[in-house]
């Protein structure tokens, strides 16, 4: 479909809908043609962002944090004792 810039302005949203449904819209402005063509929609999966996650229960997480804390405290105590 070919429309003038004035008609495009008057029917902007209707022409957008037609373009989104796959119709080629050509807008004539100062003897030049501008084409409105929709791109292929991206899938929802292509927009996923990879995130680092833990797959464990809250209790398992708490146990791991406690074990890590205990290990760090032991290392600190050894370093402080060796300095005395």
N, CA, C and O atoms as CSV, one atom per row, in Angstrom:
chain,resi,resn,atom,element,x,y,z
A,1,UNK,N,N,0.840,-1.165,0.000
A,1,UNK,CA,C,0.000,0.000,0.000
A,1,UNK,C,C,0.891,1.236,0.000
A,1,UNK,O,O,1.865,1.289,0.751
A,2,UNK,N,N,0.588,2.201,-0.802
A,2,UNK,CA,C,1.338,3.449,-0.898
A,2,UNK,C,C,0.444,4.602,-0.436
A,2,UNK,O,O,-0.691,4.749,-0.889
A,3,UNK,N,N,0.990,5.427,0.489
A,3,UNK,CA,C,0.236,6.571,1.008
A,3,UNK,C,C,1.137,7.798,1.009
A,3,UNK,O,O,2.363,7.687,1.002
A,4,UNK,N,N,0.515,8.953,1.018
A,4,UNK,CA,C,1.281,10.191,1.150
A,4,UNK,C,C,1.622,10.410,2.617
A,4,UNK,O,O,1.048,9.768,3.497
A,5,UNK,N,N,2.555,11.316,2.877
A,5,UNK,CA,C,2.935,11.605,4.260
A,5,UNK,C,C,1.753,12.152,5.050
A,5,UNK,O,O,1.610,11.866,6.239
A,6,UNK,N,N,0.908,12.937,4.391
A,6,UNK,CA,C,-0.271,13.491,5.065
A,6,UNK,C,C,-1.238,12.380,5.462
A,6,UNK,O,O,-1.745,12.366,6.583
A,7,UNK,N,N,-1.494,11.449,4.541
A,7,UNK,CA,C,-2.380,10.323,4.857
A,7,UNK,C,C,-1.765,9.430,5.929
A,7,UNK,O,O,-2.467,8.901,6.791
A,8,UNK,N,N,-0.466,9.271,5.866
A,8,UNK,CA,C,0.207,8.466,6.889
A,8,UNK,C,C,0.005,9.086,8.266
A,8,UNK,O,O,-0.294,8.382,9.230
A,9,UNK,N,N,0.167,10.389,8.357
A,9,UNK,CA,C,-0.015,11.090,9.622
A,9,UNK,C,C,-1.451,10.950,10.129
A,9,UNK,O,O,-1.670,10.760,11.325
A,10,UNK,N,N,-2.426,11.042,9.227
A,10,UNK,CA,C,-3.834,10.938,9.612
A,10,UNK,C,C,-4.186,9.538,10.104
A,10,UNK,O,O,-4.979,9.378,11.031
A,11,UNK,N,N,-3.589,8.527,9.474
A,11,UNK,CA,C,-3.955,7.130,9.761
A,11,UNK,C,C,-2.796,6.350,10.370
A,11,UNK,O,O,-2.653,5.152,10.123
A,12,UNK,N,N,-1.986,7.008,11.147
A,12,UNK,CA,C,-0.755,6.433,11.679
A,12,UNK,C,C,-0.964,5.072,12.331
A,12,UNK,O,O,-0.306,4.103,11.951
A,13,UNK,N,N,-1.851,4.983,13.288
A,13,UNK,CA,C,-1.999,3.748,14.053
A,13,UNK,C,C,-2.615,2.621,13.226
A,13,UNK,O,O,-2.249,1.458,13.395
A,14,UNK,N,N,-3.540,2.955,12.338
A,14,UNK,CA,C,-4.116,1.929,11.469
A,14,UNK,C,C,-3.045,1.366,10.528
A,14,UNK,O,O,-2.987,0.161,10.286
A,15,UNK,N,N,-2.200,2.260,10.003
A,15,UNK,CA,C,-1.140,1.801,9.102
A,15,UNK,C,C,-0.082,0.984,9.850
A,15,UNK,O,O,0.462,0.026,9.302
A,16,UNK,N,N,0.206,1.354,11.088
A,16,UNK,CA,C,1.118,0.547,11.900
A,16,UNK,C,C,0.561,-0.861,12.082
A,16,UNK,O,O,1.287,-1.843,11.930
A,17,UNK,N,N,-0.709,-0.957,12.402
A,17,UNK,CA,C,-1.328,-2.267,12.591
A,17,UNK,C,C,-1.247,-3.104,11.310
A,17,UNK,O,O,-0.959,-4.299,11.360
A,18,UNK,N,N,-1.499,-2.475,10.183
A,18,UNK,CA,C,-1.429,-3.195,8.899
A,18,UNK,C,C,0.000,-3.675,8.649
A,18,UNK,O,O,0.206,-4.796,8.185
A,19,UNK,N,N,0.988,-2.828,8.956
A,19,UNK,CA,C,2.384,-3.227,8.772
A,19,UNK,C,C,2.747,-4.372,9.711
A,19,UNK,O,O,3.452,-5.302,9.319
A,20,UNK,N,N,2.266,-4.304,10.945
A,20,UNK,CA,C,2.544,-5.373,11.894
A,20,UNK,C,C,1.906,-6.691,11.466
A,20,UNK,O,O,2.387,-7.763,11.832
A,21,UNK,N,N,0.839,-6.615,10.703
A,21,UNK,CA,C,0.193,-7.826,10.184
A,21,UNK,C,C,0.854,-8.319,8.901
A,21,UNK,O,O,0.367,-9.259,8.272
A,22,UNK,N,N,1.960,-7.688,8.511
A,22,UNK,CA,C,2.735,-8.191,7.385
A,22,UNK,C,C,2.602,-7.408,6.091
A,22,UNK,O,O,3.249,-7.746,5.100
A,23,UNK,N,N,1.787,-6.378,6.079
A,23,UNK,CA,C,1.594,-5.610,4.852
A,23,UNK,C,C,2.703,-4.571,4.700
A,23,UNK,O,O,3.080,-3.913,5.669
A,24,UNK,N,N,3.220,-4.427,3.487
A,24,UNK,CA,C,4.238,-3.428,3.191
A,24,UNK,C,C,3.558,-2.078,3.015
A,24,UNK,O,O,2.642,-1.943,2.204
A,25,UNK,N,N,4.005,-1.077,3.774
A,25,UNK,CA,C,3.461,0.274,3.684
A,25,UNK,C,C,4.557,1.172,3.116
A,25,UNK,O,O,5.660,1.228,3.659
A,26,UNK,N,N,4.257,1.869,2.034
A,26,UNK,CA,C,5.191,2.814,1.441
A,26,UNK,C,C,4.644,4.219,1.631
A,26,UNK,O,O,3.487,4.493,1.311
A,27,UNK,N,N,5.480,5.107,2.151
A,27,UNK,CA,C,5.080,6.488,2.399
A,27,UNK,C,C,5.845,7.364,1.412
A,27,UNK,O,O,7.073,7.309,1.344
A,28,UNK,N,N,5.116,8.166,0.653
A,28,UNK,CA,C,5.740,9.065,-0.321
A,28,UNK,C,C,5.850,10.443,0.306
A,28,UNK,O,O,4.855,11.034,0.725
A,29,UNK,N,N,7.086,10.948,0.365
A,29,UNK,CA,C,7.343,12.269,0.945
A,29,UNK,C,C,8.401,12.960,0.084
A,29,UNK,O,O,9.528,12.480,-0.027
A,30,UNK,N,N,8.036,14.078,-0.518
A,30,UNK,CA,C,8.938,14.851,-1.391
A,30,UNK,C,C,9.541,13.961,-2.484
A,30,UNK,O,O,10.747,13.972,-2.728
A,31,UNK,N,N,8.668,13.200,-3.125
A,31,UNK,CA,C,9.045,12.302,-4.222
A,31,UNK,C,C,10.040,11.218,-3.818
A,31,UNK,O,O,10.719,10.648,-4.672
A,32,UNK,N,N,10.125,10.938,-2.542
A,32,UNK,CA,C,10.961,9.833,-2.052
A,32,UNK,C,C,10.060,8.848,-1.338
A,32,UNK,O,O,9.035,9.225,-0.771
A,33,UNK,N,N,10.447,7.584,-1.367
A,33,UNK,CA,C,9.618,6.535,-0.763
A,33,UNK,C,C,10.301,6.009,0.496
A,33,UNK,O,O,11.489,5.683,0.502
A,34,UNK,N,N,9.519,5.940,1.542
A,34,UNK,CA,C,9.964,5.355,2.810
A,34,UNK,C,C,9.137,4.100,3.022
A,34,UNK,O,O,7.909,4.147,2.955
A,35,UNK,N,N,9.793,2.984,3.276
A,35,UNK,CA,C,9.078,1.713,3.465
A,35,UNK,C,C,8.980,1.361,4.936
A,35,UNK,O,O,9.953,1.443,5.685
A,36,UNK,N,N,7.798,0.975,5.320
A,36,UNK,CA,C,7.531,0.531,6.684
A,36,UNK,C,C,7.321,-0.973,6.614
A,36,UNK,O,O,6.297,-1.453,6.128
A,37,UNK,N,N,8.311,-1.708,7.109
A,37,UNK,CA,C,8.284,-3.171,7.018
A,37,UNK,C,C,8.571,-3.734,8.407
A,37,UNK,O,O,9.575,-3.374,9.022
A,38,UNK,N,N,7.713,-4.603,8.903
A,38,UNK,CA,C,7.984,-5.187,10.212
A,38,UNK,C,C,9.097,-6.230,10.119
A,38,UNK,O,O,9.222,-6.924,9.110
A,39,UNK,N,N,9.898,-6.335,11.168
A,39,UNK,CA,C,10.911,-7.383,11.240
A,39,UNK,C,C,10.279,-8.634,11.819
A,39,UNK,O,O,9.172,-8.592,12.356
A,40,UNK,N,N,10.984,-9.739,11.708
A,40,UNK,CA,C,10.484,-10.980,12.296
A,40,UNK,C,C,10.508,-10.842,13.812
A,40,UNK,O,O,11.507,-10.396,14.377
A,41,UNK,N,N,9.429,-11.215,14.468
A,41,UNK,CA,C,9.419,-11.093,15.934
A,41,UNK,C,C,10.430,-12.053,16.556
A,41,UNK,O,O,10.598,-13.180,16.091
A,42,UNK,N,N,11.093,-11.597,17.603
A,42,UNK,CA,C,12.032,-12.440,18.322
A,42,UNK,C,C,11.258,-13.327,19.288
A,42,UNK,O,O,10.208,-12.947,19.806
A,43,UNK,N,N,11.795,-14.502,19.513
A,43,UNK,CA,C,11.132,-15.409,20.440
A,43,UNK,C,C,11.381,-14.943,21.876
A,43,UNK,O,O,12.333,-14.208,22.141
A,44,UNK,N,N,10.544,-15.363,22.770
A,44,UNK,CA,C,10.714,-15.008,24.176
A,44,UNK,C,C,12.011,-15.603,24.720
A,44,UNK,O,O,12.659,-15.004,25.578
A,45,UNK,N,N,12.385,-16.776,24.225
A,45,UNK,CA,C,13.602,-17.411,24.710
A,45,UNK,C,C,14.846,-16.619,24.328
A,45,UNK,O,O,15.838,-16.651,25.055
A,46,UNK,N,N,14.815,-15.913,23.207
A,46,UNK,CA,C,15.984,-15.150,22.785
A,46,UNK,C,C,16.230,-13.941,23.689
A,46,UNK,O,O,17.324,-13.377,23.684
A,47,UNK,N,N,15.226,-13.544,24.460
A,47,UNK,CA,C,15.380,-12.393,25.351
A,47,UNK,C,C,15.816,-12.790,26.758
A,47,UNK,O,O,16.003,-11.925,27.614
A,48,UNK,N,N,15.979,-14.082,27.004
A,48,UNK,CA,C,16.386,-14.520,28.337
A,48,UNK,C,C,17.804,-14.068,28.641
A,48,UNK,O,O,18.660,-14.024,27.757
A,49,UNK,N,N,18.038,-13.735,29.891
A,49,UNK,CA,C,19.351,-13.327,30.351
A,49,UNK,C,C,19.869,-14.399,31.295
A,49,UNK,O,O,19.175,-14.807,32.227
A,50,UNK,N,N,21.096,-14.853,31.049
A,50,UNK,CA,C,21.666,-15.879,31.914
A,50,UNK,C,C,21.996,-15.293,33.273
A,50,UNK,O,O,22.615,-14.233,33.364
A,51,UNK,N,N,21.592,-15.967,34.313
A,51,UNK,CA,C,21.868,-15.525,35.671
A,51,UNK,C,C,22.465,-16.686,36.457
A,51,UNK,O,O,22.122,-17.846,36.232
A,52,UNK,N,N,23.356,-16.358,37.373
A,52,UNK,CA,C,23.914,-17.373,38.249
A,52,UNK,C,C,22.922,-17.607,39.385
A,52,UNK,O,O,22.519,-16.667,40.071
A,53,UNK,N,N,22.541,-18.843,39.576
A,53,UNK,CA,C,21.565,-19.161,40.616
A,53,UNK,C,C,22.018,-20.378,41.403
A,53,UNK,O,O,22.840,-21.170,40.941
A,54,UNK,N,N,21.477,-20.507,42.577
A,54,UNK,CA,C,21.717,-21.689,43.397
A,54,UNK,C,C,20.471,-22.554,43.360
A,54,UNK,O,O,19.350,-22.065,43.497
A,55,UNK,N,N,20.686,-23.830,43.174
A,55,UNK,CA,C,19.562,-24.749,43.135
A,55,UNK,C,C,19.643,-25.633,44.375
A,55,UNK,O,O,20.089,-26.779,44.312
A,56,UNK,N,N,19.204,-25.077,45.504
A,56,UNK,CA,C,19.233,-25.827,46.753
A,56,UNK,C,C,18.134,-25.301,47.668
A,56,UNK,O,O,17.504,-24.280,47.394
A,57,UNK,N,N,17.927,-26.008,48.733
A,57,UNK,CA,C,16.928,-25.564,49.711
A,57,UNK,C,C,17.554,-24.471,50.582
A,57,UNK,O,O,18.778,-24.357,50.643
A,58,UNK,N,N,16.731,-23.676,51.250
A,58,UNK,CA,C,17.281,-22.642,52.143
A,58,UNK,C,C,18.160,-23.232,53.245
A,58,UNK,O,O,19.161,-22.628,53.631
A,59,UNK,N,N,17.791,-24.408,53.751
A,59,UNK,CA,C,18.607,-25.036,54.806
A,59,UNK,C,C,19.983,-25.419,54.279
A,59,UNK,O,O,20.988,-25.221,54.962
A,60,UNK,N,N,20.036,-25.967,53.067
A,60,UNK,CA,C,21.328,-26.329,52.479
A,60,UNK,C,C,22.185,-25.087,52.263
A,60,UNK,O,O,23.401,-25.121,52.455
A,61,UNK,N,N,21.551,-24.000,51.866
A,61,UNK,CA,C,22.284,-22.744,51.668
A,61,UNK,C,C,22.854,-22.249,52.990
A,61,UNK,O,O,24.018,-21.855,53.059
A,62,UNK,N,N,22.033,-22.268,54.043
A,62,UNK,CA,C,22.500,-21.826,55.359
A,62,UNK,C,C,23.669,-22.682,55.837
A,62,UNK,O,O,24.626,-22.150,56.399
A,63,UNK,N,N,23.612,-23.990,55.627
A,63,UNK,CA,C,24.699,-24.882,56.032
A,63,UNK,C,C,25.977,-24.549,55.271
A,63,UNK,O,O,27.061,-24.543,55.854
A,64,UNK,N,N,25.860,-24.276,53.987
A,64,UNK,CA,C,27.038,-23.940,53.183
A,64,UNK,C,C,27.648,-22.625,53.641
A,64,UNK,O,O,28.870,-22.500,53.713
A,65,UNK,N,N,26.810,-21.646,53.949
A,65,UNK,CA,C,27.316,-20.350,54.425
A,65,UNK,C,C,28.003,-20.521,55.768
A,65,UNK,O,O,29.076,-19.961,55.994
A,66,UNK,N,N,27.392,-21.294,56.665
A,66,UNK,CA,C,28.013,-21.529,57.979
A,66,UNK,C,C,29.355,-22.237,57.833
A,66,UNK,O,O,30.318,-21.884,58.513
A,67,UNK,N,N,29.425,-23.231,56.953
A,67,UNK,CA,C,30.681,-23.959,56.743
A,67,UNK,C,C,31.750,-23.019,56.195
A,67,UNK,O,O,32.908,-23.090,56.606
A,68,UNK,N,N,31.373,-22.151,55.281
A,68,UNK,CA,C,32.333,-21.195,54.728
A,68,UNK,C,C,32.798,-20.218,55.806
A,68,UNK,O,O,33.989,-19.928,55.910
A,69,UNK,N,N,31.865,-19.713,56.605
A,69,UNK,CA,C,32.219,-18.799,57.695
A,69,UNK,C,C,33.147,-19.466,58.700
A,69,UNK,O,O,34.128,-18.866,59.138
A,70,UNK,N,N,32.838,-20.707,59.065
A,70,UNK,CA,C,33.680,-21.435,60.012
A,70,UNK,C,C,35.103,-21.599,59.467
A,70,UNK,O,O,36.080,-21.439,60.199
A,71,UNK,N,N,35.205,-21.917,58.190
A,71,UNK,CA,C,36.524,-22.074,57.577
A,71,UNK,C,C,37.304,-20.771,57.577
A,71,UNK,O,O,38.506,-20.773,57.842
A,72,UNK,N,N,36.646,-19.666,57.284
A,72,UNK,CA,C,37.328,-18.364,57.295
A,72,UNK,C,C,37.766,-17.986,58.701
A,72,UNK,O,O,38.859,-17.451,58.885
A,73,UNK,N,N,36.926,-18.257,59.696
A,73,UNK,CA,C,37.276,-17.925,61.075
A,73,UNK,C,C,38.484,-18.738,61.528
A,73,UNK,O,O,39.364,-18.218,62.215
A,74,UNK,N,N,38.527,-20.010,61.145
A,74,UNK,CA,C,39.677,-20.846,61.504
A,74,UNK,C,C,40.964,-20.283,60.890
A,74,UNK,O,O,41.997,-20.219,61.555
A,75,UNK,N,N,40.895,-19.878,59.627
A,75,UNK,CA,C,42.074,-19.312,58.967
A,75,UNK,C,C,42.503,-18.016,59.636
A,75,UNK,O,O,43.698,-17.785,59.820
A,76,UNK,N,N,41.552,-17.169,60.002
A,76,UNK,CA,C,41.884,-15.903,60.675
A,76,UNK,C,C,42.551,-16.158,62.022
A,76,UNK,O,O,43.543,-15.519,62.370
A,77,UNK,N,N,41.991,-17.102,62.772
A,77,UNK,CA,C,42.547,-17.407,64.088
A,77,UNK,C,C,43.973,-17.930,63.959
A,77,UNK,O,O,44.839,-17.574,64.758
A,78,UNK,N,N,44.222,-18.773,62.957
A,78,UNK,CA,C,45.577,-19.289,62.754
A,78,UNK,C,C,46.536,-18.162,62.402
A,78,UNK,O,O,47.660,-18.136,62.904
A,79,UNK,N,N,46.126,-17.245,61.564
A,79,UNK,CA,C,47.006,-16.125,61.183
A,79,UNK,C,C,47.272,-15.224,62.378
A,79,UNK,O,O,48.403,-14.781,62.578
A,80,UNK,N,N,46.242,-14.946,63.178
A,80,UNK,CA,C,46.449,-14.071,64.338
A,80,UNK,C,C,47.312,-14.750,65.409
A,80,UNK,O,O,48.119,-14.085,66.058
A,81,UNK,N,N,47.157,-16.033,65.597
A,81,UNK,CA,C,47.968,-16.764,66.581
A,81,UNK,C,C,49.419,-16.817,66.135
A,81,UNK,O,O,50.322,-16.735,66.967
A,82,UNK,N,N,49.655,-16.950,64.861
A,82,UNK,CA,C,51.043,-17.036,64.382
A,82,UNK,C,C,51.751,-15.695,64.526
A,82,UNK,O,O,52.980,-15.662,64.584
A,83,UNK,N,N,51.026,-14.605,64.584
A,83,UNK,CA,C,51.619,-13.276,64.731
A,83,UNK,C,C,51.928,-12.936,66.181
A,83,UNK,O,O,52.710,-12.025,66.452
A,84,UNK,N,N,51.316,-13.664,67.120
A,84,UNK,CA,C,51.537,-13.361,68.546
A,84,UNK,C,C,52.776,-13.970,69.079
A,84,UNK,O,O,53.090,-13.801,70.258
